[in-house]
Amino acid sequence: MDNKQNDFFTVAIIAGILLAFSALDLLTGIGVLHWESATPSLPRPPYAAGSMLDGTFFEAYEKHANDNFYNKTKWTKTVRDVEYFLGKREYNGIYLGKGETYFERHLAEDYGETAVEESISFLRGLAEKYDADVMLVPTADVIWRGRLPLYADVFDQKNYLDKVKAQVGTKGWIDAYEAMLSHADEPVYYETDPHWTSLGAYYGYLTWWKHTGERLQYYYDPAGMETVTEDFVGPLVRRSGAEEKKEQISVFAETLGKHVQVTYDDQVMLEDYYRPEYLQTDNGYGYFLGEGFGYVRIDLPYRQTKTLFVIGDSYANVMIPLVAPYYKTIYFVDLKNYQGDLERLLETYGSSEKCDVLVLSGVTGYLDLFR
């Protein structure tokens, strides 16, 4: 069967099922059939012979079907179930992978040569001027490749990371790719959200710690993590139009209850790494340090003298509490939201010999800034 026949077959099945639902719903609405539903719906238009003849009934019924949330949900799910049965695994830029794992679609054409070269040039400049370390974290579609649909196309992040390493040099390169790959059989990413989990960030922390030299290693117990919610539904589920799939958010117990001072954009001041109020919103990942800020300063109670200047995206939110005990102050600039003068901030805080500069971001999140 060729592609056109396949497309016709798919459309025919979906159309037939929708027609059946429409007929059943119509007959129920005019009193031929009756059924009970626990889901409330908007009133159906009243049936009258005259309205059937002049077409106004069908116009009203079409509006009713469009406005009726129950019908939309039922029909959309039916369409998705049929399409999934026939092999469709991509919706609104989201791949539906094995084990109900949802992946953002990242294609090579999304990241042109100019964006790639500019992004690498920026990192090279940071490494040369500020002796910065660079840690770019591959996304789940690269590490969990085996969960992707068979036909799924993926941007070659490994090739990009090799180019970055060649320009930054081994002195400043922290290999998050190998760290994630070596733990690919563990829950190092969320299944409904495009970020790494606390466990993934922990392996990132260990890689950072080994890279930065002989320091006391602060102990974090993965077996003793505390679950803060089991009702987390990441944005990839909503973007795909799928039914809710809930998963848990856990955090290292050793990072809880630290009386740190967190200042957002030189205005709002709080005393914790974590924002529990986000667990009740559509952005549960905001539990980690919050969201929407461009610049954050964290003052710590530890008897340290060094400062850390982090440039990155929301991937850094989870790992910052793990590296925090090594520093007196941490400055974190979220490149997605920051509108100020980054060079001025770096000159002010990042040029001191007692300041470490770290680029910590997801690969695609970093590249998106240069598209």
LONUNU-973612 format. One record per residue: y, x, z of N, C-alpha, C in turn. Coordinates in steps of 0.02 Angstrom, whole numbers, padded with zeros to 5 digits, always signed. Atoms other than C-alpha are relative to their C-alpha. Layout:
REM LONUNU-973612
YXZYXZYXZ/...
//
This chain:
REM LONUNU-973612
-00060+00042+00000+00000+00000+00000+00062+00044+00000/-00059-00043+00003+00167+00078-00053+00052-00022+00050/-00051+00013-00051+00327+00080+00050+00030-00069-00007/-00030+00066+00010+00400-00076-00029-00046-00056+00025/+00048+00049-00023+00241-00173+00006-00003-00001+00077/-00001-00005-00073+00242-00109+00186+00060-00035+00029/-00061+00032-00024+00422-00164+00210-00005-00075-00007/+00006+00073+00011+00385-00335+00136-00048-00030+00050/+00050+00023-00048+00232-00353+00247+00031-00006+00070/-00032+00000-00066+00334-00309+00403+00048-00058+00006/-00049+00053+00000+00474-00429+00359-00034-00068+00002/+00035+00064+00003+00350-00567+00320-00029-00019+00068/+00029+00014-00066+00263-00552+00489+00054-00020+00049/-00055+00015-00047+00427-00549+00587+00030-00068-00016/-00029+00064+00019+00497-00694+00487-00045-00058+00019/+00046+00053-00018+00340-00795+00516+00000-00015+00074/-00001+00011-00072+00344-00769+00703+00065-00032+00022/-00064+00029-00017+00529-00807+00714+00004-00073-00022/+00000+00069+00024+00504-00963+00610-00040-00044+00047/+00040+00039-00047+00368-01020+00729+00038-00014+00064/-00040+00010-00061+00480-00992+00880+00057-00050-00013/-00056+00044+00016+00625-01081+00793-00024-00072-00004/+00026+00068+00008+00519-01231+00747-00019-00029+00068/+00020+00023-00066+00446-01243+00922+00060-00018+00042/-00061+00012-00039+00618-01229+01000+00037-00061-00025/-00034+00058+00030+00690-01358+00879-00035-00064+00020/+00037+00060-00017+00551-01483+00910+00007-00017+00074/-00012+00012-00071+00573-01460+01096+00068-00031+00012/-00069+00023-00009+00760-01489+01079+00010-00072-00020/-00010+00069+00023+00743-01655+00985-00051-00048+00030/+00044+00045-00038+00607-01723+01099-00069-00008-00027/+00068+00005+00026+00452-01702+00991-00049+00036+00046/+00041-00037-00047+00383-01570+01109+00041+00012+00063/-00034-00014-00063+00423-01531+01290-00033+00060+00033/+00027-00053-00041+00404-01374+01394+00048+00018+00054/-00041-00020-00056+00467-01305+01557+00012+00075-00004/-00016-00071-00001+00554-01137+01573+00036+00017+00064/-00034-00022-00060+00604-01043+01728+00066+00034-00016/-00061-00034+00020+00743-00960+01627+00051-00051-00021/-00051+00049+00018+00903-01064+01621+00028+00014-00069/-00028-00010+00066+00975-01093+01448+00057-00050-00010/-00055+00044+00015+01129-01173+01374-00025-00065-00031/+00023+00064+00028+01116-01358+01324-00007+00002-00076/+00009+00004+00072+01047-01390+01151+00046-00053-00029/-00043+00052+00030+01155-01490+01029-00038-00065-00005/+00035+00065+00003+01115-01676+01031-00023-00016-00071/+00027+00018+00065+01006-01740+00890+00025-00069-00021/-00019+00065+00030+01070-01878+00774-00015+00004-00074/+00019+00000+00071+01012-01930+00600+00059+00018-00044/-00059-00015+00041+01190-01922+00533+00016+00074-00001/-00015-00072-00003+01216-01745+00593-00051+00041-00038/+00050-00035+00040+01053-01693+00511+00018-00004-00074/-00016+00009+00071+01112-01764+00344+00060+00040-00022/-00060-00036+00022+01285-01686+00341+00001+00074+00019/+00007-00072-00014+01227-01517+00408+00032+00023+00064/-00033-00022-00061+01329-01516+00568-00049+00016+00056/+00049-00014-00052+01174-01520+00676-00026+00072-00006/+00027-00067+00009+01108-01359+00599+00052+00053+00015/-00053-00047-00018+01276-01274+00617+00005+00006+00076/-00003-00001-00072+01281-01324+00800-00061+00035+00030/+00061-00030-00027+01101-01271+00826+00001+00076-00010/-00005-00073+00012+01134-01100+00747+00045+00032+00052/-00044-00026-00052+01279-01075+00867-00035+00000+00067/+00038+00004-00063+01169-01132+01011-00050+00058+00006/+00049-00054-00001+01035-01005+00964+00033+00067+00011/-00036-00063-00007+01163-00865+00951+00027+00009+00071/-00030-00003-00066+01243-00909+01117-00050-00001+00056/+00050+00009-00052+01083-00941+01211-00034+00066+00017/+00027-00066-00020+01036-00783+01306-00076+00000+00002/+00073+00004-00005+00859-00842+01336-00032+00009-00069/+00028-00005+00068+00825-00863+01150+00009+00070-00028/-00012-00068+00026+00904-00697+01107-00051+00048+00029/+00046-00046-00033+00797-00608+01234-00071-00010-00027/+00068+00015+00023+00638-00696+01177-00010+00025-00072/+00008-00020+00069+00668-00665+00993+00003+00076-00009/-00006-00073+00005+00724-00485+01015-00064+00034+00022/+00062-00029-00024+00570-00445+01116-00057-00010-00050/+00052+00014+00049+00459-00528+00987+00005+00048-00059/-00011-00045+00056+00537-00428+00846-00022+00071+00019/+00017-00068-00020+00519-00266+00944-00075+00009+00008/+00072-00005-00009+00338-00302+00989-00036+00006-00067/+00031-00002+00066+00293-00334+00808+00013+00067-00034/-00018-00064+00031+00387-00181+00746-00038+00058+00032/+00037-00053-00035+00305-00073+00879-00073+00000-00021/+00069+00005+00023+00134-00138+00829-00008+00028-00070/+00003-00025+00069+00174-00093+00649+00021+00073-00006/-00012-00071+00002+00224+00083+00697+00071+00023+00011/-00069-00021-00009+00411+00082+00726+00008+00029+00071/-00008-00033-00064+00460+00204+00865+00071+00026+00011/-00069-00023-00008+00648+00228+00847+00048-00059-00002/-00049+00054-00005+00787+00108+00901+00067+00028+00024/-00067-00020-00020+00973+00145+00906+00005+00073+00022/-00003-00071-00016+00947+00332+00908-00044+00021+00058/+00046-00016-00055+00811+00325+01042-00072-00003-00025/+00071+00000+00016+00631+00376+01013-00039-00030+00059/+00045+00027-00050+00498+00275+01106-00063+00043-00001/+00056-00047-00002+00372+00407+01159-00058-00025+00041/+00060+00016-00039+00204+00408+01244+00017-00008+00074/-00011+00010-00071+00193+00348+01422+00066-00032+00016/-00065+00033-00009+00350+00243+01401+00055+00050+00017/-00051-00051-00007+00456+00399+01387+00051-00010-00056/-00054+00013+00048+00625+00377+01301+00038+00065-00013/-00033-00062+00019+00706+00519+01205+00061-00014-00043/-00056+00001+00047+00878+00539+01129-00020+00036-00064/+00015-00031+00064+00864+00580+00945+00052+00054-00015/-00044-00055+00018+00938+00751+00904-00025+00030-00066/+00019-00024+00067+00935+00799+00720+00040+00061-00019/-00033-00061+00021+00979+00963+00637+00067-00014-00033/-00062+00016+00035+01112+00878+00531+00055-00022+00047/-00051+00018-00048+01201+00823+00689+00043+00060+00021/-00034-00061-00024+01251+01003+00724+00008+00047-00059/-00014-00040+00059+01331+01087+00574+00008+00074+00017/-00004-00072-00008+01344+01273+00547+00065+00020+00035/-00064-00017-00031+01528+01276+00598-00003-00012+00075/+00005+00015-00071+01493+01192+00765-00044+00051+00035/+00045-00049-00030+01349+01311+00799+00035+00066+00010/-00033-00065-00004+01452+01465+00761+00057+00000+00050/-00056+00004-00048+01603+01407+00861-00026-00002+00072/+00028+00004-00068+01495+01365+01012-00025+00068+00023/+00026-00067-00018+01413+01537+01009+00058+00048+00011/-00058-00043-00007+01581+01623+00986+00033-00010+00068/-00030+00015-00065+01649+01536+01141-00040+00033+00056/+00042-00030-00051+01501+01596+01245+00005+00076-00002/-00007-00073+00006+01515+01773+01178+00065+00024+00032/-00064-00018-00030+01698+01776+01229-00002-00002+00076/+00006+00005-00073+01657+01718+01405-00040+00058+00029/+00043-00054-00024+01520+01848+01423+00037+00067-00001/-00036-00063+00006+01634+01988+01364+00058+00005+00049/-00061-00003-00041+01791+01942+01461-00012-00010+00074/+00010+00018-00070+01721+01870+01622-00070+00019+00026/+00068-00019-00020+01546+01943+01627-00041-00062+00019/+00031+00064-00017+01482+01764+01624-00074+00000-00015/+00070+00015+00014+01301+01712+01637-00004-00066-00037/+00007+00060+00041+01241+01580+01515-00070-00029+00009/+00063+00035-00010+01107+01451+01552+00005-00068-00035/+00001+00062+00038+01082+01316+01420-00069-00030+00004/+00064+00032-00015+00946+01192+01462-00022-00043-00059/+00025+00042+00055+00839+01119+01321-00012-00071+00024/+00010+00070-00018+00823+00931+01318-00074-00019-00003/+00070+00021-00009+00663+00833+01350-00038-00003-00066/+00036+00007+00064+00623+00805+01165-00029+00066-00024/+00027-00066+00018+00594+00993+01147-00058+00020+00044/+00052-00021-00048+00492+01023+01304-00058-00048+00001/+00053+00051+00000+00395+00860+01298-00016-00021-00072/+00011+00016+00071+00364+00870+01111-00063-00041-00010/+00063+00036+00008+00187+00805+01134+00006-00075+00015/-00009+00072-00015+00255+00638+01197+00038-00036-00056/-00039+00031+00054+00361+00608+01042-00045-00036-00050/+00038+00029+00057+00305+00493+00900-00014+00054-00051/+00023-00052+00046+00214+00589+00766+00052+00019-00053/-00047-00013+00054+00351+00572+00635+00067+00025+00025/-00067-00013-00027+00497+00612+00752+00026+00069-00020/-00033-00062+00018+00617+00744+00689+00040+00025+00060/-00032-00029-00059+00690+00864+00818+00042+00060-00021/-00043-00058+00011+00835+00987+00814-00032+00061+00032/+00033-00061-00023+00769+01165+00832+00044+00036+00052/-00040-00029-00054+00848+01208+00999-00021+00072+00015/+00024-00068-00014+00739+01364+01020+00034+00049-00046/-00033-00044+00048+00812+01441+00863+00074+00010+00019/-00069-00005-00022+00988+01402+00925+00007+00045+00062/-00003-00040-00061+00953+01477+01096-00013+00074-00014/+00011-00070+00019+00886+01636+01016+00063+00031-00029/-00063-00025+00027+01051+01653+00922+00051+00013+00056/-00045-00009-00057+01149+01629+01083-00018+00063+00039/+00023-00058-00038+01044+01759+01173+00019+00065-00036/-00016-00060+00038+01073+01885+01033+00074+00018+00007/-00072-00012-00005+01262+01865+01052+00022+00014+00072/-00019-00008-00070+01273+01853+01241-00030+00064+00029/+00034-00059-00027+01149+01993+01275-00044-00018+00059/+00047+00014-00053+01007+02002+01400+00032+00002+00069/-00033-00005-00065+01127+02046+01541+00026-00068+00023/-00030+00064-00018+01207+01874+01536-00043-00060-00015/+00041+00056+00024+01062+01769+01471-00050-00022+00053/+00048+00029-00047+00964+01654+01589-00044-00048-00040/+00045+00035+00047+00811+01585+01498-00027-00065+00031/+00023+00065-00025+00799+01402+01547-00055-00029-00044/+00051+00027+00046+00691+01366+01394-00070+00017+00026/+00066-00019-00024+00543+01466+01459-00016-00030+00068/+00010+00030-00066+00569+01398+01635-00024-00072-00007/+00020+00070+00009+00556+01218+01574-00067-00005-00035/+00062+00002+00038+00416+01254+01452-00060+00016+00044/+00055-00019-00044+00309+01335+01586-00018-00054+00051/+00014+00056-00046+00321+01175+01689+00002-00067-00037/-00004+00059+00042+00310+01051+01547-00048-00056+00021/+00047+00051-00023+00164+00962+01630+00022-00033+00064/-00027+00028-00061+00274+00915+01778+00060-00045-00016/-00056+00045+00013+00411+00782+01795+00068+00035+00006/-00062-00040-00002+00554+00902+01755+00058-00037-00034/-00051+00042+00029+00649+00767+01658-00012-00072+00021/+00010+00072-00008+00679+00583+01685-00029-00028-00064/+00031+00032+00059+00584+00467+01569+00046-00052-00031/-00045+00052+00026+00729+00345+01546+00072+00025-00004/-00067-00029-00003+00880+00462+01561-00002+00069-00032/+00002-00063+00037+00930+00616+01459+00009+00063+00042/-00010-00058-00042+00944+00734+01610-00065+00027+00030/+00056-00025-00038+00828+00847+01705+00001-00028+00070/+00007+00026-00068+00765+00793+01876+00017+00055+00051/-00010-00050-00053+00789+00880+02043-00052+00056-00006/+00052-00050+00008+00623+00967+02011+00015+00047-00058/-00020-00042+00056+00682+01028+01841+00056+00048+00019/-00055-00042-00023+00843+01092+01920-00024+00054+00048/+00028-00050-00046+00739+01180+02052-00029+00059-00038/+00027-00055+00041+00648+01281+01919+00057+00038-00034/-00059-00034+00026+00818+01316+01843+00030+00046+00052/-00027-00040-00056+00878+01378+02013-00041+00064+00009/+00042-00059-00010+00728+01495+02030+00013+00051-00056/-00014-00044+00055+00764+01567+01858+00067+00034+00009/-00066-00028-00014+00947+01591+01902-00004+00052+00056/+00006-00045-00057+00900+01672+02068-00031+00067-00020/+00032-00062+00023+00784+01798+01986+00048+00041-00044/-00046-00035+00045+00918+01839+01857+00057+00035+00037/-00060-00026-00033+01058+01868+01981-00013+00058+00048/+00013-00060-00039+00970+02007+02075-00029-00012+00069/+00032+00002-00065+00912+02044+02250+00043-00037+00051/-00033+00041-00049+00976+01902+02357-00052-00034+00043/+00044+00040-00041+00901+01808+02500-00015-00066-00037/+00017+00062+00035+00806+01663+02423-00001-00057+00050/+00001+00059-00042+00847+01497+02503-00060-00043-00018/+00063+00035+00010+00691+01394+02525+00012-00075-00009/-00001+00072+00012+00676+01220+02450-00072-00022-00011/+00070+00023+00003+00515+01121+02468-00007-00059-00047/+00010+00055+00047+00470+01018+02314-00044-00056+00028/+00044+00051-00029+00335+00929+02415+00036-00042+00052/-00035+00036-00052+00464+00875+02543+00063-00035-00024/-00059+00034+00026+00592+00796+02428+00002-00072+00024/-00009+00069-00023+00664+00630+02485+00018-00045-00060/-00014+00049+00053+00663+00479+02369+00059-00043+00022/-00059+00039-00018+00834+00395+02368-00001-00069-00033/+00010+00066+00031+00785+00253+02250-00062+00002-00043/+00056+00008+00046+00636+00189+02154+00017-00051-00054/-00022+00052+00047+00739+00068+02049+00048+00028-00053/-00044-00031+00049+00826+00192+01934-00022-00019-00071/+00012+00015+00070+00838+00130+01754+00052+00039-00041/-00046-00043+00037+00914+00262+01640+00029-00035-00061/-00035+00031+00057+01032+00223+01495-00039-00001-00065/+00038-00002+00063+00903+00266+01361-00039-00065-00010/+00036+00063+00004+00808+00107+01402+00046-00054-00027/-00048+00051+00023+00962-00002+01380+00020+00011-00072/-00021-00014+00069+01013+00086+01220-00054-00018-00050/+00055+00016+00045+00841+00057+01146-00013-00075-00004/+00011+00072-00002+00845-00128+01192-00066-00019+00031/+00065+00014-00029+00680-00113+01285+00008-00034+00068/+00000+00028-00067+00633-00202+01444+00007+00056+00051/-00013-00050-00051+00678-00114+01605-00063+00036+00022/+00053-00040-00030+00568+00028+01662+00032+00038+00058/-00030-00031-00058+00606+00087+01838-00036+00065+00018/+00028-00062-00025+00580+00263+01904+00040+00023+00060/-00032-00020-00062+00631+00359+02057+00047+00059-00009/-00043-00058-00006+00770+00481+02098-00014+00032+00067/+00015-00037-00061+00725+00613+02225+00047+00060+00007/-00047-00055-00013+00827+00751+02306-00030+00045+00053/+00026-00046-00049+00788+00906+02406+00030-00013+00068/-00022+00018-00068+00797+00866+02591+00046+00055+00028/-00040-00056-00026+00872+01039+02624+00073-00003-00020/-00069+00004+00023+01030+00991+02531+00037-00060+00029/-00030+00060-00028+01062+00829+02627+00037+00017+00066/-00035-00008-00064+01185+00815+02771+00042+00062+00006/-00043-00058-00002+01287+00967+02723+00073-00022-00001/-00069+00022-00006+01467+00945+02777+00046+00042-00044/-00041-00035+00047+01544+01015+02621+00062-00042-00016/-00061+00036+00020+01717+00969+02559+00005+00002-00076/+00000+00006+00073+01720+00906+02379+00066-00033-00021/-00065+00025+00023+01889+00883+02294-00003-00012-00075/+00004+00019+00070+01895+00790+02128+00070+00000-00031/-00063-00002+00038+02036+00833+02006+00061+00007+00046/-00054-00015-00048+02144+00896+02152+00026-00061+00036/-00024+00061-00032+02154+00720+02223-00050-00028+00051/+00048+00032-00044+02003+00630+02295-00042+00052+00037/+00038-00048-00040+01916+00722+02437-00056-00036+00038/+00058+00028-00034+01741+00683+02501-00038+00056+00034/+00036-00050-00039+01615+00771+02613-00075-00003-00010/+00072+00000+00014+01448+00765+02527-00009+00015-00075/+00016-00011+00070+01365+00820+02365-00017-00065-00036/+00033+00058+00030+01292+00648+02337+00041-00064+00009/-00039+00062+00002+01367+00479+02293-00049-00059-00002/+00049+00055-00002+01246+00341+02351+00023-00063-00034/-00025+00061+00030+01360+00205+02283-00020-00007-00074/+00020+00003+00070+01306+00251+02106-00070-00027-00010/+00068+00026+00006+01128+00199+02142-00002-00075-00013/-00004+00072+00010+01186+00018+02133+00034-00016-00067/-00034+00010+00064+01266+00041+01960-00047+00015-00058/+00039-00016+00060+01206+00065+01781-00007+00075-00010/+00005-00073+00005+01230+00253+01804-00026+00030+00065/+00029-00026-00061+01111+00299+01942+00003+00075+00006/-00004-00073-00001+01119+00481+01891+00065+00025+00031/-00062-00018-00032+01297+00480+01955-00007+00014+00074/+00015-00018-00070+01217+00497+02127+00012+00074+00012/-00009-00072-00005+01225+00683+02093+00073+00018-00015/-00069-00025+00003+01407+00731+02126+00049-00049-00030/-00045+00049+00030+01478+00577+02037+00005+00008-00075/-00010-00003+00072+01543+00556+01861+00074-00010-00016/-00067+00014+00025+01703+00547+01759+00053+00050+00019/-00050-00050-00019+01790+00695+01840+00002+00056-00052/-00006-00057+00044+01855+00842+01740-00009+00066+00037/-00002-00063-00037+01866+00970+01878-00015-00016+00073/+00017+00011-00070+01792+00983+02051-00001+00066+00037/+00002-00059-00043+01812+01106+02193-00043-00017+00061/+00044+00010-00057+01678+01124+02327+00010+00057+00049/-00008-00050-00054+01719+01215+02489-00058-00007+00048/+00063-00001-00037+01567+01265+02589+00007+00032+00069/-00006-00027-00068+01539+01303+02773-00038+00066+00010/+00041-00061-00007+01431+01456+02738+00044+00061+00008/-00037-00062-00012+01485+01629+02792-00008+00047-00059/+00004-00040+00061+01500+01696+02616+00072+00018-00022/-00066-00021+00023+01642+01781+02525+00009-00011-00075/-00005+00005+00072+01601+01752+02342+00016-00071-00023/-00018+00064+00032+01659+01613+02226-00042-00008-00063/+00035+00015+00062+01565+01528+02083+00043-00046-00043/-00037+00041+00048+01654+01460+01930-00050-00024-00052/+00049+00030+00045+01541+01340+01833+00034-00037-00057/-00024+00036+00059+01579+01281+01656-00060-00035-00030/+00058+00033+00028+01463+01148+01588+00007-00075-00005/+00000+00073+00003+01413+00966+01590-00041-00026+00058/+00032+00033-00057+01319+00844+01701-00068+00029+00018/+00061-00036-00020+01162+00952+01697+00013+00043+00062/-00017-00043-00057+01254+01061+01823+00002-00038+00065/-00009+00040-00061+01277+00917+01946-00059+00007+00049/+00060-00001-00042+01098+00930+02009-00014+00069+00029/+00017-00068-00022+01084+01119+02022+00052+00030+00046/-00053-00029-00041+01251+01154+02107-00018-00001+00075/+00018-00002-00072+01187+01101+02282-00052+00054+00016/+00053-00050-00012+01041+01223+02261+00028+00071+00002/-00029-00067+00001+01150+01375+02223+00058+00006+00050/-00059+00001-00042+01289+01324+02343-00003+00048+00060/-00001-00043-00060+01230+01424+02497+00020+00072-00013/-00018-00068+00016+01270+01585+02406+00076+00011-00005/-00071-00005+00014+01456+01547+02393+00043-00033+00053/-00050+00030-00044+01611+01507+02492+00035-00059-00033/-00033+00052+00039+01691+01403+02354-00032-00004-00069/+00024+00010+00069+01627+01328+02191+00051-00041-00037/-00042+00038+00046+01738+01272+02048-00045-00022-00058/+00042+00027+00055+01654+01160+01920+00044-00039-00049/-00037+00034+00054+01735+01110+01755-00050-00034-00046/+00043+00039+00045+01647+00971+01660+00035-00003-00068/-00033-00006+00065+01689+01010+01479+00007-00067-00036/-00003+00065+00033+01657+00830+01427+00064-00038+00019/-00056+00039-00026+01800+00763+01533+00064+00040+00013/-00058-00039-00020+01917+00907+01572+00053+00002-00056/-00055+00002+00048+02087+00892+01486+00052+00054+00013/-00049-00051-00018+02177+01039+01566-00009+00065-00038/+00000-00066+00031+02199+01222+01523-00057+00041+00031/+00059-00035-00026+02027+01301+01545+00015+00075+00008/-00015-00071-00003+02091+01476+01509+00043+00017+00061/-00042-00012-00060+02223+01460+01646-00043-00002+00063/+00044+00004-00058+02090+01405+01770-00043+00062+00007/+00042-00060-00002+01979+01551+01723+00040+00060+00022/-00042-00057-00020+02122+01674+01740+00016-00003+00074/-00019+00008-00070+02166+01601+01910-00059+00012+00047/+00056-00002-00047+01993+01587+01987-00059+00043-00023/+00060-00032+00025+01866+01671+01873+00006+00074-00014/-00008-00070+00018+01939+01843+01846-00010+00048+00059/+00010-00042-00059+01913+01906+02024-00069+00032-00001/+00065-00034-00004+01774+02032+02056-00048-00038+00046/+00041+00039-00046+01713+01914+02192-00018-00069-00027/+00016+00065+00031+01689+01771+02070-00052+00008-00054/+00050+00004+00052+01533+01737+01968+00017-00057-00047/-00012+00052+00049+01555+01638+01807-00066-00019-00032/+00064+00025+00026+01411+01529+01749+00013-00058-00048/+00001+00057+00046+01394+01418+01595-00067-00035+00011/+00062+00037-00015+01268+01283+01643+00006-00069-00031/-00006+00062+00039+01241+01141+01520-00065-00015-00036/+00053+00017+00047+01114+01046+01419+00019+00026-00069/-00014-00028+00066+01098+01119+01245+00041-00048-00043/-00034+00047+00044+01149+00963+01151+00067-00023+00029/-00064+00018-00031+01283+00916+01278+00053+00052-00014/-00047-00054+00015+01364+01086+01251+00019-00002-00073/-00014+00000+00071+01349+01077+01062+00042-00060-00022/-00039+00060+00018+01422+00901+01056+00075+00014+00004/-00071-00014-00007+01589+00975+01110+00029+00035-00061/-00024-00038+00057+01598+01077+00951-00015-00035-00067/+00016+00037+00061+01546+00942+00827+00065-00022-00033/
//
